[in-house]
Amino acid sequence: MDIRGIDHIELYVGDARQAAFYFSTAVGFQVCGQGGPETGLDGQRSLLLCHGDIRLLLTSGLSAEHPASRYVQRHGDGIAVVAVEVDDVASAYAELLGRGATGVTPPTSRTGADAEVVTAEVDGFGDVRHRLVQRRGDRSEFLPGGIAPTPFQADGDKALLAEIDHLAVCVPPGQLDATVRHYQRLFDFGEIFEEHIEVDGQGMNSKVVQSPSGQVTVVLLEPDHTRRPGQIDAFLDQHAGAGVQHLGLRTDDIVTAVETLGRRGVRFAGTPGSYYDSLEARVGRVDAPLNRLRDLGVLVDSDHGGQLLQIFAESMHVRRTLFLELIERRGARGFGSGNIKALYEAKERELAAVAAAPQGVGA
């Protein structure tokens, strides 16, 4: 299965314009395309956002029967489609069906003046689908006859965020291994990492699968049902089942990115100040001012390849489900295992603050 990388991510949201306002003003995305009934997308309103090599498609249903409306009713705003680029959609789709995948949409071609885009969809996990995308000609035409391009300044904040690093997916207890096998059998993904984590009476199992190209990485998380409920259980409850918990976005300069997004209104999970007291004893010398990392709450971890710096934004959704992670890789290939405890503590504080807030406050 020749999967080149992530073509785009589609979020189903209650109000595409409102969601686009947050991603544009706070995170730095730019609207680079739009579609609706007037462009051939019946029953929906979609806005395409661009930043570096990241493309997010925000879609709202215009009727209660539209799939986006049903998704939002059940899960709230969230990632509903993970689109991957392949060389030949028809061949890949047939191969997936032969391997046991459930088809959703057969290969469909859209042709513009200078481009052709072929897409097809199969079931993924929970209510999330995988879209196969094949592009020929002008790659700036996202979806001919569906998404009309909107003029935008392409270089804007290009250096702020570079690309999608990974997706983190929560699955119910007992479904982790089956989900791993699903990606191995259907998409030829390989398992590259595995661990069990226990923190303050909570526990979770994690496995990471990756495409042969190395360009699509999925971190799978499953709560340990023998331990007390924690944030993975909270996500599964609030999201009403399996789904994407966070989207990891890679940056080449996390300090500048966090400072910039913070000024724009993005709120990041806090980190205890004591975390930094023994940081270099744990990970080695860090090529960044520790006082800046402490002020910003940036976490640091290391593996055999080098170091990574990461931070997690607070969820912008009323259900406190999907959130963003910023990650800068300095040779490291892992996902911050040494920082799991800090992440757990930060998320627990956020959930506790929401629970303690008076009714109608902190939503």
Secondary structure, 3 states (H helix, E strand, C coil): CCEEEEEEEEEECCCHHHHHHHHHHHHCCEEEEEECHHHCCCCEEEEEEEECCEEEEEEEECCCCCHHHHHHHHHCCEEEEEEEEECCHHHHHHHHHHCCCCEEEEEEEEECCCEEEEEEEEEEECCEEEEEEEEEECCCCCECCCEEECCCCCCCCCCCCCEEEEEEEECCCCCHHHHHHHHHHHHCCEEEEEEEEEECCEEEEEEEEECCCCCCEEEEEEECCCCCCCHHHHHHHHHCCCEEEEEEEECCCHHHHHHHHHHHCCCECCCCHHHHCCHHHHHCCCCCCHHHHHHHCCEEEEECCEEEEEEEECCCCCCCCCEEEEEEEEECCCCCHHHHHHHHHHHHHHHHHHHHCCCCCCC
